[in-house]
Amino acid sequence: MKFPVYKRDGSKSSETVEIPDTLLKGEPNEHAIWLAVRSEEAAQRHGTHATKTRSYVRGGGKKPFKQKGRGVARQGTSRSPLFPGGSTIFGPQPHLYSVKIPAKVKRLARASALAMKLSNEGIRVVEDFTLNAPKTSEIAELFKALGVDDRKVLLLTTEFDQVISRSVRNIPRACAQKAANASTRELMNCSTIVFQKSAVEKLVGVLTHAA
């Protein structure tokens, strides 16, 4: 499928870019999207939570009271989980939450996310551009010229561009990302994807890469 390439002033140029129909025409796989988003969100969890078990709690070496004669259960330490200040039973320990999924499923999920955006007319392609210095107003004018200034926008660039990234981050509901690194969650979490012309080829190359 061919997409027109827009100039920065919002007018259409004579150029077009093509995204293979195999990526956009198929039925979006919602389960693959769910698996990919779950994996990406799980990978962001630090998993540094920790509680102290019996071996980590300090003190409690002295027997709190005599073995017999009190009419209560015997105790050998005041750091038992039954006491205030004692250890924790089966508390959380540091561990990874990462969920691995096959590379094919990751590619399928991102292709499905693109197909969903196409059905909602949520794809725009703009000519390649650079900025000399971070300038939020220039990116805001670009979005307005493309008619997406009232939407949640993901700007995909060919390579990571710190100047463009800093220009976009001050715009509410907008973010920038390198096309090859765009995650399924980022693609799904916006209403419109704005590609730089060369970024289309980058993302297509990632999605059509042989397993």
N, C-alpha and C positions, 0 to 999 in steps of 0.2 A: 504494500500500500504506500502511495506517495503522499508526502506532506509538503505544503508550501513553506518556503523559508521567508520569514518576515525580517524586514529591516528594523533598526532600533527606533525608527519613528513610527512604526506600526504598519507601514505599507508593505505589500507583498513584493518580493523580488521575483526575478525570472527563474530562480533556482528552486529545485525540489530535492527532498531526500526520501529515501525508501526504507521502510521497515518490512522485512519479509512477512508475507501473509501467514506463514506457518507459526509466527509468534503472536499474531493479533486475531486471526480468524477463528482459532479453536475456542471451544467452550472453556471459560476460566475455571480452573480447578481450585475451588474454595478450600478443600481439605489441605492441599499443598500450601496454600497461603497461611492457613491456621498453623500448620506444622512449622513453617519458616518463621512466622512472627513469634510463636512460643519459644523457638530455639534462640532467636535474637534477644528477646527480653530476658530469658533465663541467663544468657551469657553476660548480661549487664549486672546481675546480682553479685555482690562481693562475697557473700557467704562467710563473713568474718565473725558472726555471732558466736558466743562461747559462754558456757556456764561451768561452774566448778563442781567436779565430782568429788567423791571421798578422798581421792589421792591428791587433790589440789587445794583443799580447804586447810587453812593454817590452824594449829592449836588442837585442843580436844584430846591431848594425850592422857589427861588424868580421868580416872573413872568418876563420873559426876556424883554418884551416891553408892552406898553399900549394896551388895548383891541381894541380901535378904532383909526382911523385916519391915519394909515400907508398904507392902501391899500393891505395888505397881510393877510394871514390866521392868526387867533388868536392862541396864544400859551400860555400855562400855566406853562411850565417848559422847561429849556434848556437841560434836559436829555431825551427828547423825542427821539424815534428811528430816527426821521428826522434830528437830530442835530449831528454834530461831537462830540464824547465823550458821546453820548447818549446810551440808552439801545439797545438790539438786539431783533428783532421780531422772534419768533419761532426758536431761536437758539438751538443747541444741549445741552442736559442736561445729567448728569450722569445716566447711566442705564446699565443693563446687556444685553449682546447680545446672551446669551446661548440659544441653540436650543435643546430641549429634544427629544430623539428618544427611542423607546422601546428597552429593553435589547435583545430581539430576533433579532432585526435588527442589533444591534451592533455585535452580534455573527455571524450572516449571512455575514456581511460585512467583518469581519476578515477571515472567512472561504473562502470567495470568493477571497480575496487578496492572500491567500495561494494557492488556486487553480490556480490563474493566474501565480504565481511564479513557480508552478510545470510545467505548460505548456511551460515555458521559461527555464526550467532546472535551476531554480534559488534557489534550496534548497540543503543545505549541512548539514550533521550531524557530529560533531566531539566529541571525547571522553571528559568526564568531566575533567576539569583541573582548577588549581588555580595558582596564581603567588604570590611569596613572597613579591615582591615590584613592583611598577609601572615600566613596561619595554616595551616601544613601539616596540622595535626591535623584541621581542618575538612574539607579535601579528602580526607584519608585516611578519615575517617568517612563521607563521601559515597560513596567507592568501595566501602567495606565494606558500606554499606547497599544498594548496587546489586548487590552480589555479584561485583564485578570487581577486588577488592583483590589477588587472586593473579594477575592478568593484566597484560599490557603494554597500557597505556591511553593513548589520545590524546583529550584533552578539547578539543572545538571550541567556541569562544565566538563570540558575535555580532560583537563588536568586540575589538580587542586590549585586554586588561585586564592591566596590569602587576602588580596585586596578586594576581590569580589565577595569573598566570604564575609569580610568585615563590613562591606557595604550592605549586604543583605540582612545581616543578623539584627539590625536595628529596626527592621520592618516587621510589624506584628504579623504573625501567622505566615512567615516566609523563612526559608532556609536554603542554603546552597550546599551541594555535595558533588564530589567527583563522580562522573557517570558510572565508571566501572565499580565503584564502591557503594553505590546506592542499594540500600537494603529493601527487602519486601515491606517492612514496617514503614519506612520513609515513603515508599511509593504509594502505599495505601493510606497514609496519614495526611495526604494532601488532596485537594480537589482538582488541581491543575499542575501538570508537569511542563516546565519550560526548558527545552533542550537548546544548548548551543549546537550549531550545525554539525561540528565534528564530534560532539558528544554522542550523537545518535549512532554513529559507526562504532564508537567505543563500546556502548552498551549492547548493541547487536552482536558484536564480536564475543562478548562475555556470555551472552545467552545462547549463542549457537555453537559454542565451543564443544568439541566432541568429548565425551566422558572418558 
